[in-house]
Amino acid sequence: MNVQAVLVNFRNEAKTINCLRALERGTVKPRRVFVVDNSCTETSRAAFLKESFDLDVEWIWNVANLGFAAGCNQGIRRSMEETPDDYVWLLNNDTEPTPTALENLLKKAEQTGAGITGSAIYDSNGNFSGGVGLVHPKFASVKRGSLQQPERFDYIEGSSFLISPQCLAKIGPLSEDYFLYFEESDYCLKAKKAGLTLAWATDSVITHHIGSSTGSEIRKGGVPFFIDCLMIRNRIHFARSNGFPAYGIFVGLLISLGLRLKRGQFNRVVTILRIISSRNAFRNFIIKNGGFYDHV
């Protein structure tokens, strides 16, 4: 089976080029790589086009930042138009797959017949940092899976997300309601409801320079305002959309808001409540923070 890869770039050309170089070194290479450049500029376009790659790269230039899901969907749709029987590999642009990462990912997908298969993710210092995650059945809070229990997980993390052609035919592209974060959890839940399975190829190793575009890995209240509010809104939207118990959603939200009140982050609390309550407010929030969102 062949694979087409999709990378979404957002003001991080050097990392995207490093990722493409890593794909060049693979024992198995993607048939084609779609690079979606969100908020494309003359500078970013020139930085990419001056490079040559031992890969079939197709560039998609977006003047606006459409978000991760919408960017991925552009590549997914192009792939399905060209060769609908191929796997589609969503790969974060700030990752560096090891040479055997795609080969081992494909082997696991073929052996298990999984609709979605993920890799083991390590940080820049070689420390294990995930690849799969668990969702709390009541609060819809998420946490990363463990190599000690590789069979125990609920979703594949979006940094390395291999979708089978059968899954694409059944589920289609990602939901663009999220803009960024939780779209992979939502997609995995939909796949499982459709009777498809998930698999984790722990020997498919990816180095991820985590949060290099968003700062999402900063701890103890230091996550940037936009990302923090977006994550909580999307967790609530994910829970509502997938039938989690109302009381669990409410309690989980209270805990999140309480932590931010304790830190004195009152503006975050107000913003979170506003964007949870109104899709139009969410749209304006995305636009105000440099994105483009028309799903109202």
C-alpha positions as CSV (number, residue, x, y, z in Angstrom):
1,M,0.0,0.0,0.0
2,N,1.1,3.6,-0.7
3,V,1.0,6.6,1.6
4,Q,0.4,10.2,1.0
5,A,1.6,12.6,3.8
6,V,0.1,15.9,4.9
7,L,2.1,18.6,6.7
8,V,0.6,21.9,7.9
9,N,3.1,24.8,8.2
10,F,2.4,27.9,10.3
11,R,5.3,30.3,10.3
12,N,7.8,27.5,10.9
13,E,9.5,27.0,7.6
14,A,12.8,25.6,9.1
15,K,11.0,22.9,11.0
16,T,8.9,21.9,8.0
17,I,12.0,21.6,5.8
18,N,13.7,19.5,8.5
19,C,10.7,17.2,8.5
20,L,10.8,16.8,4.8
21,R,14.5,16.0,5.0
22,A,13.7,13.3,7.5
23,L,11.1,11.9,5.2
24,E,13.7,11.7,2.4
25,R,15.8,9.4,4.6
26,G,13.0,7.0,5.2
27,T,13.2,3.3,4.2
28,V,9.7,3.8,2.9
29,K,8.8,7.2,1.5
30,P,5.4,8.7,0.9
31,R,4.2,8.6,-2.7
32,R,3.4,12.4,-2.3
33,V,3.7,15.0,0.4
34,F,1.2,17.8,0.6
35,V,2.6,20.8,2.4
36,V,-0.1,23.2,3.4
37,D,1.3,26.7,4.2
38,N,-1.2,28.5,6.5
39,S,-0.7,32.3,6.5
40,C,1.6,32.0,3.5
41,T,3.9,35.0,2.8
42,E,6.3,35.8,0.1
43,T,9.1,34.9,2.5
44,S,7.7,31.5,3.4
45,R,7.0,30.6,-0.2
46,A,10.5,31.7,-1.2
47,A,12.0,29.7,1.7
48,F,10.3,26.5,0.5
49,L,10.7,26.9,-3.2
50,K,14.4,27.5,-3.1
51,E,14.8,23.9,-1.7
52,S,14.7,20.7,-3.7
53,F,13.6,17.4,-2.2
54,D,13.9,13.8,-3.1
55,L,10.1,13.6,-2.7
56,D,7.1,14.5,-4.7
57,V,6.0,17.6,-2.9
58,E,2.8,19.5,-3.7
59,W,2.5,22.9,-2.1
60,I,-0.8,24.4,-1.0
61,W,-0.6,28.1,-0.3
62,N,-3.2,29.6,2.1
63,V,-3.2,33.4,2.6
64,A,-5.1,33.0,5.9
65,N,-4.4,30.7,8.8
66,L,-7.3,28.2,8.4
67,G,-6.3,26.1,11.4
68,F,-4.8,22.6,11.7
69,A,-7.9,20.6,10.8
70,A,-8.9,22.6,7.7
71,G,-5.2,22.6,6.5
72,C,-5.1,18.8,6.9
73,N,-8.4,18.4,5.1
74,Q,-7.0,20.2,2.1
75,G,-4.3,17.6,1.8
76,I,-6.7,14.8,2.6
77,R,-9.1,15.8,-0.2
78,R,-6.3,16.2,-2.7
79,S,-5.1,12.7,-1.8
80,M,-8.6,11.2,-2.1
81,E,-9.0,12.9,-5.5
82,E,-5.7,11.6,-6.8
83,T,-5.4,8.1,-5.3
84,P,-8.4,7.1,-3.0
85,D,-6.8,3.7,-2.2
86,D,-3.8,5.3,-0.5
87,Y,-3.2,5.7,3.3
88,V,-3.0,9.3,4.4
89,W,-0.4,10.2,7.0
90,L,-1.0,13.4,9.0
91,L,2.3,14.4,10.4
92,N,3.1,17.5,12.4
93,N,5.6,19.7,10.6
94,D,7.8,20.1,13.7
95,T,8.5,16.3,13.8
96,E,11.5,14.3,12.5
97,P,10.5,10.7,11.8
98,T,13.3,8.2,12.1
99,P,14.2,6.3,8.9
100,T,12.0,3.3,9.7
101,A,9.1,5.3,11.2
102,L,6.8,5.1,8.2
103,E,7.8,1.5,7.3
104,N,6.9,0.3,10.8
105,L,3.7,2.4,10.9
106,L,2.5,0.8,7.7
107,K,3.4,-2.7,8.9
108,K,1.3,-2.2,12.1
109,A,-1.6,-0.8,10.1
110,E,-1.5,-3.7,7.6
111,Q,-1.1,-6.4,10.3
112,T,-4.0,-5.1,12.4
113,G,-6.3,-3.7,9.7
114,A,-6.7,-0.6,11.9
115,G,-8.5,2.5,10.7
116,I,-6.0,4.8,12.4
117,T,-2.5,3.9,13.5
118,G,-0.1,6.1,15.5
119,S,3.6,6.3,16.3
120,A,5.6,6.5,19.6
121,I,6.6,10.2,20.1
122,Y,9.8,11.3,21.8
123,D,10.9,14.9,22.6
124,S,14.1,16.6,21.4
125,N,16.0,15.1,24.4
126,G,14.9,11.5,23.6
127,N,12.3,11.3,26.4
128,F,9.1,9.4,25.6
129,S,6.2,12.0,25.3
130,G,3.2,10.1,24.0
131,G,1.6,9.0,20.8
132,V,-1.7,7.9,22.1
133,G,-4.1,9.1,24.8
134,L,-6.9,8.3,27.2
135,V,-10.2,10.1,27.6
136,H,-11.9,10.3,31.0
137,P,-15.4,8.7,30.4
138,K,-17.2,11.4,32.4
139,F,-15.2,14.6,32.2
140,A,-13.7,14.1,28.7
141,S,-10.3,15.2,30.1
142,V,-7.3,13.6,28.3
143,K,-4.0,12.3,29.3
144,R,-1.2,10.5,27.4
145,G,-0.8,6.8,27.2
146,S,2.1,4.7,28.4
147,L,4.6,2.4,26.8
148,Q,4.1,0.2,29.9
149,Q,0.5,-0.4,28.8
150,P,0.6,-0.1,25.0
151,E,-2.8,-1.7,24.5
152,R,-4.6,0.9,26.7
153,F,-5.6,4.0,24.8
154,D,-8.7,5.7,23.4
155,Y,-7.2,7.9,20.7
156,I,-4.2,8.5,18.5
157,E,-2.3,11.8,18.9
158,G,-2.4,14.0,15.8
159,S,1.4,14.4,15.5
160,S,1.6,11.1,13.7
161,F,-1.8,9.9,12.5
162,L,-2.1,7.3,9.7
163,I,-5.6,6.9,8.3
164,S,-6.5,3.9,6.2
165,P,-8.4,4.3,2.9
166,Q,-11.3,2.4,4.4
167,C,-11.5,4.8,7.3
168,L,-11.4,7.8,5.0
169,A,-14.2,6.3,2.9
170,K,-16.3,5.8,6.0
171,I,-15.5,8.9,8.0
172,G,-14.2,11.4,5.5
173,P,-12.1,14.4,6.6
174,L,-11.5,15.9,10.0
175,S,-14.1,18.0,11.7
176,E,-13.2,21.7,11.3
177,D,-15.2,22.8,14.2
178,Y,-12.1,22.7,16.5
179,F,-9.7,24.9,14.5
180,L,-6.8,23.3,16.5
181,Y,-6.8,20.6,19.2
182,F,-9.2,17.7,19.9
183,E,-9.9,17.1,16.2
184,E,-7.9,13.8,16.4
185,S,-9.8,12.6,19.5
186,D,-13.1,13.4,17.8
187,Y,-12.0,11.5,14.6
188,C,-10.9,8.5,16.6
189,L,-14.2,8.3,18.5
190,K,-16.1,8.5,15.2
191,A,-14.0,5.8,13.7
192,K,-14.6,3.4,16.6
193,K,-18.3,4.1,16.5
194,A,-18.2,3.1,12.8
195,G,-16.7,-0.2,13.8
196,L,-13.0,0.6,13.0
197,T,-10.1,-0.1,15.2
198,L,-7.0,1.9,16.4
199,A,-3.4,0.6,16.6
200,W,-0.2,1.9,18.1
201,A,3.1,1.1,16.4
202,T,5.5,1.7,19.3
203,D,8.5,0.8,17.0
204,S,7.5,3.7,14.7
205,V,9.5,6.5,16.3
206,I,9.0,10.2,15.8
207,T,10.9,13.0,17.4
208,H,8.6,15.9,18.1
209,H,9.9,19.4,18.9
210,I,6.7,19.8,21.0
211,G,4.8,23.1,21.0
212,S,7.3,24.9,18.8
213,S,4.5,26.7,17.0
214,T,2.1,27.2,19.8
215,G,3.8,27.0,23.2
216,S,1.2,24.4,24.2
217,E,3.5,22.4,26.4
218,I,4.3,25.2,28.9
219,R,3.1,24.1,32.4
220,K,1.6,25.7,35.5
221,G,-0.5,28.3,34.0
222,G,2.0,29.5,31.5
223,V,0.2,28.3,28.4
224,P,-0.5,31.3,26.0
225,F,-3.9,32.9,26.4
226,F,-5.2,31.8,23.0
227,I,-4.1,28.2,23.3
228,D,-5.4,27.8,26.8
229,C,-8.8,29.1,26.1
230,L,-9.0,27.1,22.8
231,M,-8.1,23.9,24.5
232,I,-10.8,24.2,27.1
233,R,-13.4,25.3,24.6
234,N,-12.6,22.4,22.4
235,R,-12.7,19.9,25.2
236,I,-16.2,21.0,26.1
237,H,-17.2,21.0,22.4
238,F,-15.7,17.5,22.0
239,A,-17.7,16.2,25.1
240,R,-20.9,17.8,24.0
241,S,-20.6,16.5,20.4
242,N,-19.9,12.9,21.5
243,G,-22.5,12.4,24.2
244,F,-20.5,12.7,27.4
245,P,-22.7,13.0,30.5
246,A,-23.8,16.6,31.1
247,Y,-22.9,16.6,34.8
248,G,-19.4,15.4,33.9
249,I,-18.9,18.2,31.4
250,F,-20.2,20.7,33.9
251,V,-17.9,19.5,36.7
252,G,-14.9,19.4,34.4
253,L,-15.5,22.9,33.3
254,L,-15.9,24.1,36.9
255,I,-12.5,22.6,37.8
256,S,-10.8,24.2,34.8
257,L,-12.4,27.6,35.6
258,G,-11.5,27.3,39.3
259,L,-7.8,26.7,38.5
260,R,-7.7,29.8,36.4
261,L,-9.5,31.9,39.0
262,K,-7.0,30.7,41.6
263,R,-4.2,31.9,39.3
264,G,-5.9,35.2,38.9
265,Q,-6.5,34.6,35.2
266,F,-10.0,36.3,35.2
267,N,-9.9,37.4,31.6
268,R,-9.4,33.7,30.6
269,V,-12.4,32.7,32.6
270,V,-14.6,35.3,30.9
271,T,-13.3,34.4,27.4
272,I,-13.8,30.7,27.9
273,L,-17.4,31.1,29.1
274,R,-18.1,33.4,26.1
275,I,-16.6,31.1,23.4
276,I,-18.3,28.0,24.9
277,S,-21.6,29.7,24.9
278,S,-21.6,31.1,21.3
279,R,-20.3,29.8,18.0
280,N,-20.2,33.4,16.8
281,A,-18.1,34.4,19.7
282,F,-15.8,31.5,19.0
283,R,-15.5,32.6,15.4
284,N,-14.6,36.1,16.5
285,F,-12.1,34.8,19.0
286,I,-10.3,32.8,16.2
287,I,-10.3,35.8,13.9
288,K,-9.1,38.2,16.6
289,N,-6.1,35.9,17.2
290,G,-5.1,35.8,13.5
291,G,-7.1,32.8,12.2
292,F,-9.8,32.4,9.7
293,Y,-13.0,30.5,10.7
294,D,-16.3,30.4,8.8
295,H,-18.1,27.5,10.6
296,V,-20.9,29.4,12.3
